[in-house]
Amino acid sequence: MKSVVFHRDAEAELRAAVAYYEQQRRGLGLDFQAGVERAVGRIQEHPQLFPHHDVTLGLRRCIVRRFPYTIFYVELDDSIWIAAVAHHRRRPGYWASRTPE
């Protein structure tokens, strides 16, 4: 199974969303984090299963169950690079210029 590497901004998005949900209701942030971890696990097991967002870049998307977030990622030769953990309704495509570090 390939390792997963988060873009630094994607990591920050994840932490911010966990904190936000935890403020809304105790335990909800942890539920969100677990949902993201499950989605990342599905991506690791079957990276080509999820639909393309941009075929040219090899960018794919995986929706986080129960929460309005999508994980955008690229399968590289030796890893899976997470470009964004993006809310469905906040500034669509704001992360599109990110590249693997």
C-alpha positions as CSV (number, residue, x, y, z in Angstrom):
1,M,0.0,0.0,0.0
2,K,1.3,3.4,-0.9
3,S,2.0,6.0,1.7
4,V,0.0,9.2,1.9
5,V,1.5,12.7,1.9
6,F,-0.7,15.7,2.6
7,H,0.1,19.1,1.1
8,R,0.8,21.4,4.1
9,D,-2.4,23.4,3.3
10,A,-4.5,20.3,3.1
11,E,-3.2,19.3,6.6
12,A,-4.1,22.8,7.9
13,E,-7.6,22.4,6.3
14,L,-8.1,19.1,8.1
15,R,-7.0,20.5,11.4
16,A,-9.3,23.6,11.0
17,A,-12.3,21.4,10.1
18,V,-11.7,19.1,13.1
19,A,-11.5,22.1,15.4
20,Y,-14.6,23.6,13.9
21,Y,-16.7,20.5,14.3
22,E,-15.4,19.9,17.8
23,Q,-16.6,23.4,18.7
24,Q,-20.0,22.6,17.3
25,R,-20.4,19.4,19.4
26,R,-18.0,17.5,21.5
27,G,-16.8,14.4,19.6
28,L,-18.0,15.6,16.2
29,G,-14.5,16.8,15.3
30,L,-13.2,13.3,16.1
31,D,-16.0,11.8,14.0
32,F,-14.9,14.0,11.1
33,Q,-11.3,13.1,11.5
34,A,-12.2,9.4,11.6
35,G,-14.3,9.9,8.5
36,V,-11.3,11.4,6.7
37,E,-9.1,8.6,7.9
38,R,-11.5,6.0,6.5
39,A,-11.7,7.9,3.2
40,V,-7.9,8.0,3.0
41,G,-7.8,4.3,3.8
42,R,-10.2,3.6,0.9
43,I,-8.0,5.8,-1.4
44,Q,-4.9,3.8,-0.3
45,E,-6.6,0.4,-1.0
46,H,-8.1,1.4,-4.4
47,P,-6.6,4.7,-5.6
48,Q,-8.0,4.3,-9.1
49,L,-11.5,3.5,-8.0
50,F,-12.5,7.2,-7.5
51,P,-13.6,9.5,-10.3
52,H,-11.3,11.9,-12.0
53,H,-11.6,15.6,-11.2
54,D,-9.0,16.5,-13.8
55,V,-7.8,13.7,-16.1
56,T,-4.9,15.7,-17.4
57,L,-3.4,16.1,-14.0
58,G,-4.5,12.6,-12.8
59,L,-6.4,14.4,-10.0
60,R,-9.2,12.3,-8.4
61,R,-11.8,13.0,-5.7
62,C,-13.2,11.1,-2.8
63,I,-16.2,12.3,-0.9
64,V,-16.0,12.0,2.9
65,R,-19.1,10.2,4.1
66,R,-21.5,12.1,6.4
67,F,-19.6,15.4,6.0
68,P,-19.6,18.0,3.1
69,Y,-16.0,17.5,2.3
70,T,-14.0,16.1,-0.6
71,I,-10.5,14.8,-0.6
72,F,-8.7,15.7,-3.8
73,Y,-5.6,13.6,-4.5
74,V,-3.1,12.3,-7.1
75,E,-1.6,8.8,-7.2
76,L,2.1,9.2,-7.7
77,D,4.6,6.4,-8.4
78,D,5.5,5.9,-4.7
79,S,2.8,7.7,-2.8
80,I,-0.7,9.3,-2.8
81,W,-0.5,13.0,-2.6
82,I,-3.5,14.8,-1.0
83,A,-4.0,18.2,-2.5
84,A,-6.9,19.4,-0.5
85,V,-9.5,18.5,2.1
86,A,-12.1,20.9,0.7
87,H,-15.6,21.9,1.9
88,H,-18.2,21.4,-0.9
89,R,-19.4,25.0,-0.8
90,R,-16.4,27.1,0.1
91,R,-14.4,28.7,-2.7
92,P,-14.5,25.9,-5.2
93,G,-11.1,25.1,-6.8
94,Y,-9.1,27.5,-4.5
95,W,-6.6,24.7,-4.1
96,A,-6.1,24.0,-7.8
97,S,-2.7,25.6,-8.1
98,R,-1.1,23.3,-5.4
99,T,1.6,21.0,-6.5
100,P,3.4,18.2,-4.7
101,E,6.2,19.5,-2.5
